[in-house]
Amino acid sequence: WSSSCPAPSSTPDNAMAVYTDVPAEALEAFLARYETGALVSAKGIAEGVENSNFLVHAGDDTFILTLYEKRVDPADLPFFLGLMEHLATHDISCPLPVKRGDGTVLGELAGRPAAMVTFLEGVWMRRPSATHCAGVGTGMARMHLAGADFPGKRRNALSVDGWRPLFEQAADRADGVQHGLRAAIAEELGFLEKHWPHDLPAGVIHADLFPDNVFFLGDRLSGLIDFYFACTDTLAYDVAICLNAWCFEPDHSYNVTKGQSLLGAYINTRPLSEAELAALPLLARGAALRFLLTRLVDWLNVPAGALVQPKNPLEYFRKLRFHQKAESVRDYGLAERVRA
């Protein structure tokens, strides 16, 4: 048993997200509520920055145990876990919450809410290809369709209404990160608050479908993970988040081929309306600003002795500049003929 052993090769080099130590005796008592068999081994996983995660071998199976830390509202956990169960039973490859003997999926361990989910095979792509972008486009569209009849609702606290409070947390020190950053964000925020669309098709979105939350086996998508930002919002906004996360190169240039692959694959599964297509550049601007702001707040508030290095917010400032110049979906690689 170890709560801090080295992570697998697919793990980010700068993350060590085990915040809560779990004694072996406590874990054994926790597992006794399940029908998994006896604990064989467990180790901490250096993945994610929100919760404590452990790879648990029990009986003949492997599971992921998550302890939900203070940034996660326990009231949201039934939504997250219910959504994963709904999607998994609708042929979406995602972790399935493991039920305890009494039929519930949420317990408590080491003073934290805790749950176990099934283990998915696969690795995340550090350098995704256009083929991988097509895979995530199809997978996201299938997830949106499968979530259409999910009864749960959760407001997106990190949508347009939540950006100004984030900006106010960082405004006074923003220019210390880059000269003129405060004024640039203020201008963009005012624009988006005025023009943000509120009448596009909505449903359950993942809201954090970055490459490290999508597993592949070779070129085949094998699973979607980490649904702890999932919420009810504009479906095309999820697409915009993925354009930001998947279709830019390390030098922050936009890769039109990857964009074409992602959007084309999505549309082949769930067609986008003319209104959604017209709004895509604006939604992409909003997605860039959202991650710029959350990264900026984290960058300016690194706790002493932190084990997780915050991500550079300026990556998303450069992406925002691209989106500000985009005039239509053609700038993202989507030909007019695909729109028919």
C-alpha positions in Angstrom: 0.0 0.0 0.0 1.3 3.4 -0.9 -0.3 6.8 -1.3 2.6 8.4 -3.2 4.2 5.9 -5.5 5.2 6.9 -9.1 2.4 7.3 -11.6 2.2 5.6 -14.9 3.9 7.1 -18.0 0.7 8.8 -19.1 0.7 11.1 -16.1 1.6 14.8 -16.3 5.2 15.3 -15.0 4.2 18.2 -12.7 1.2 16.7 -10.9 0.9 14.9 -7.7 -2.7 15.0 -6.7 -3.0 13.0 -3.5 -4.1 15.4 -0.9 -5.5 12.9 1.7 -3.6 9.9 3.1 -5.7 6.8 3.6 -4.5 4.2 6.1 -4.8 0.6 4.8 -7.1 -0.4 7.7 -9.5 2.5 6.8 -9.5 1.4 3.1 -10.2 -2.2 4.0 -13.2 -1.1 6.1 -14.4 1.1 3.3 -14.2 -1.8 0.8 -16.1 -4.1 3.1 -19.2 -2.2 2.1 -18.7 -3.3 -1.5 -18.8 -6.8 -3.1 -15.5 -6.4 -4.8 -13.5 -8.9 -2.8 -10.6 -8.2 -0.5 -8.0 -5.4 -1.0 -5.0 -6.6 -2.9 -3.1 -3.3 -3.4 -3.7 0.4 -3.7 -1.5 3.3 -4.9 -1.9 7.0 -5.3 -2.4 8.4 -8.8 -0.7 11.6 -9.8 -3.6 12.7 -12.0 -5.9 15.7 -11.8 -5.7 18.7 -9.5 -9.1 18.7 -7.8 -9.3 15.4 -5.8 -7.3 12.5 -4.4 -7.3 9.5 -6.6 -6.1 5.9 -6.0 -5.7 2.9 -8.2 -7.3 0.0 -6.2 -6.9 -3.7 -6.9 -9.6 -5.7 -5.0 -10.5 -9.3 -5.7 -9.9 -9.9 -9.4 -10.7 -6.3 -10.6 -9.2 -2.8 -10.7 -11.0 0.4 -9.7 -10.4 4.1 -9.3 -11.1 5.4 -5.8 -11.7 9.1 -5.6 -11.8 11.2 -2.4 -13.5 14.5 -3.1 -11.6 17.4 -1.7 -12.9 20.7 -0.5 -13.2 22.4 -3.9 -16.0 19.9 -4.8 -19.4 20.6 -3.4 -20.8 17.3 -1.9 -24.2 18.4 -3.1 -23.0 18.0 -6.7 -21.8 14.5 -6.3 -25.2 12.8 -7.0 -25.3 14.7 -10.3 -21.8 13.6 -11.3 -22.1 10.0 -10.3 -25.6 9.7 -11.7 -24.5 11.2 -15.0 -21.6 8.7 -15.3 -24.0 5.8 -14.6 -26.5 7.1 -17.1 -23.9 7.5 -19.9 -22.3 4.1 -19.1 -25.6 2.4 -19.5 -26.2 4.3 -22.8 -23.1 2.8 -24.5 -20.7 5.7 -23.7 -17.3 4.4 -22.5 -16.8 6.2 -19.2 -16.2 5.1 -15.6 -19.2 3.3 -14.1 -19.8 4.1 -10.4 -19.5 0.9 -8.3 -22.5 0.2 -6.1 -22.1 -0.8 -2.5 -24.0 -3.6 -0.9 -26.9 -1.3 -0.1 -27.2 0.0 -3.6 -25.6 3.4 -3.0 -22.5 4.7 -4.7 -21.3 7.4 -2.3 -19.6 6.8 1.0 -17.0 8.5 3.3 -13.3 7.7 3.7 -10.7 9.6 5.8 -13.3 12.3 6.4 -14.0 12.9 2.7 -16.9 11.9 0.5 -15.6 9.0 -1.6 -16.7 6.8 -4.4 -15.2 4.0 -6.6 -15.6 3.7 -10.3 -14.6 1.1 -12.8 -11.1 1.3 -14.4 -10.8 2.2 -18.1 -7.9 0.9 -20.2 -6.1 3.5 -22.3 -3.7 6.4 -22.3 -4.1 10.1 -23.0 -2.4 11.7 -26.0 0.2 14.3 -25.2 0.4 15.1 -28.9 -3.0 14.3 -30.4 -3.2 13.8 -34.1 -6.1 14.8 -36.5 -7.3 11.2 -36.1 -7.5 11.6 -32.3 -9.3 14.9 -32.8 -11.9 13.1 -34.9 -12.3 10.5 -32.2 -13.0 13.1 -29.5 -15.4 14.9 -31.9 -17.4 11.7 -32.4 -17.2 10.7 -28.7 -18.4 14.2 -27.5 -21.3 14.2 -29.9 -22.3 10.7 -28.8 -22.1 11.8 -25.2 -24.3 14.9 -25.9 -26.9 12.7 -27.5 -26.8 10.1 -24.8 -27.2 12.8 -22.1 -30.3 14.2 -23.8 -32.7 12.2 -21.5 -30.6 12.5 -18.3 -32.9 14.1 -15.7 -30.3 15.8 -13.6 -29.6 19.5 -13.9 -26.5 21.4 -12.7 -25.8 25.1 -13.4 -22.4 25.9 -14.9 -20.8 28.1 -12.3 -18.0 28.8 -14.7 -20.0 30.2 -17.6 -20.3 33.8 -18.5 -22.0 34.8 -15.2 -19.1 33.5 -13.2 -16.2 35.2 -15.2 -16.4 38.6 -13.6 -16.0 37.4 -10.0 -12.9 35.5 -11.2 -11.6 38.6 -12.9 -12.1 40.6 -9.8 -10.0 38.1 -7.8 -7.1 38.6 -10.2 -7.4 42.1 -11.7 -5.1 43.9 -9.3 -2.2 41.6 -10.1 -2.9 40.7 -13.7 -0.4 43.1 -15.2 2.3 41.5 -13.1 1.8 38.4 -15.3 1.8 40.4 -18.6 1.7 44.1 -19.1 -1.8 45.2 -20.3 -3.4 41.9 -19.4 -5.9 43.5 -17.0 -7.3 45.9 -19.6 -7.4 43.3 -22.3 -9.4 40.9 -20.1 -11.7 43.7 -19.0 -12.5 44.6 -22.6 -13.1 41.0 -23.6 -15.2 40.3 -20.6 -17.5 43.3 -21.3 -17.9 42.2 -24.9 -18.8 38.6 -24.0 -21.2 39.7 -21.3 -23.0 41.8 -23.9 -23.1 39.3 -26.8 -23.1 35.8 -25.1 -25.8 33.6 -26.7 -28.5 32.2 -24.4 -30.9 30.5 -26.9 -28.7 27.7 -28.4 -29.5 24.0 -27.9 -28.5 23.0 -24.4 -28.0 19.8 -22.4 -25.4 18.0 -20.4 -21.8 19.0 -21.3 -18.5 17.6 -20.0 -17.0 21.2 -19.8 -13.4 19.9 -19.3 -12.8 17.5 -22.2 -9.0 18.1 -22.4 -6.7 15.5 -23.8 -5.8 14.1 -20.3 -9.5 13.4 -19.8 -9.8 11.3 -23.0 -8.2 7.8 -23.2 -7.2 6.1 -26.4 -5.9 2.6 -27.4 -3.9 3.4 -30.4 -6.1 5.6 -32.6 -9.4 4.3 -31.0 -11.1 6.3 -28.3 -11.4 4.0 -25.3 -13.0 6.3 -22.7 -14.0 9.7 -21.3 -13.2 10.4 -17.7 -13.3 13.1 -15.0 -16.9 14.4 -15.2 -16.5 16.7 -12.1 -17.1 19.9 -14.1 -20.0 18.4 -16.0 -23.1 20.6 -16.0 -26.1 21.8 -18.0 -25.1 24.4 -20.6 -24.9 25.1 -24.4 -23.8 22.0 -26.2 -21.8 23.9 -28.8 -19.8 25.5 -25.9 -18.4 22.0 -25.2 -17.3 21.9 -28.8 -15.6 25.3 -28.4 -13.8 24.1 -25.3 -12.5 21.2 -27.3 -11.3 23.4 -30.2 -9.2 25.3 -27.6 -7.9 22.1 -25.9 -7.2 19.9 -28.9 -6.6 22.0 -32.0 -3.7 24.3 -31.1 0.0 23.4 -31.5 2.6 23.9 -28.7 3.5 27.2 -30.3 -0.2 28.3 -29.9 -0.9 28.3 -33.6 -4.3 26.9 -34.7 -4.1 23.6 -36.6 -6.9 23.8 -39.2 -6.6 20.1 -40.1 -7.3 19.1 -36.5 -10.2 21.5 -36.3 -11.7 20.2 -39.5 -11.3 16.6 -38.2 -12.9 17.4 -34.8 -15.8 19.5 -36.2 -16.5 17.2 -39.1 -16.6 14.1 -36.9 -18.9 15.9 -34.4 -21.3 17.1 -37.1 -21.5 13.6 -38.7 -22.9 12.3 -35.4 -24.8 15.4 -34.1 -25.4 18.1 -36.8 -24.9 21.6 -35.6 -27.6 24.2 -36.4 -26.9 27.3 -38.4 -27.2 29.3 -35.2 -24.7 27.1 -33.4 -22.2 27.3 -36.3 -22.6 31.1 -36.5 -21.9 31.4 -32.7 -18.9 29.1 -32.7 -16.2 31.8 -32.8 -17.9 33.7 -30.0 -18.2 30.5 -27.9 -14.5 29.7 -28.6 -13.6 33.2 -27.3 -15.7 32.5 -24.2 -14.0 29.2 -23.6 -10.6 30.7 -24.0 -11.5 33.5 -21.5 -12.9 31.0 -19.0 -9.6 29.0 -18.9 -7.5 32.1 -19.0 -9.3 33.4 -15.9 -9.3 30.2 -13.8 -5.6 29.6 -14.7 -4.8 33.2 -13.8 -6.5 32.9 -10.4 -4.6 29.7 -9.7 -1.3 31.2 -11.0 -1.6 34.1 -8.6 -2.6 32.0 -5.6 -0.2 29.1 -5.4 -0.1 27.9 -1.8 3.3 27.5 -0.2 4.7 24.0 -0.7 2.2 23.2 -3.5 2.9 19.9 -5.2 1.0 20.8 -8.4 2.5 23.5 -10.6 -0.3 25.7 -12.0 -0.7 26.0 -15.7 0.4 29.1 -17.5 -2.6 31.4 -18.1 -0.9 33.2 -21.1 -1.4 30.1 -23.2 -5.1 30.9 -23.3 -4.5 34.6 -23.8 -2.8 33.7 -27.1 -5.6 31.4 -28.1 -8.1 34.2 -27.3 -6.3 36.5 -29.7 -6.8 33.9 -32.5 -10.5 33.6 -31.8 -11.0 37.4 -31.7 -9.8 37.5 -35.3 -12.0 34.6 -36.5 -14.9 35.6 -38.6 -16.7 32.3 -39.2 -16.5 28.6 -38.8 -14.3 28.6 -42.0 -11.5 29.9 -39.8 -11.8 26.7 -37.8 -11.5 24.4 -40.8 -15.2 23.8 -41.5 -16.0 24.1 -45.2 -19.3 25.5 -46.3 -20.4 22.2 -47.8 -20.3 20.5 -44.4 -22.9 23.0 -43.2 -25.6 21.7 -45.5 
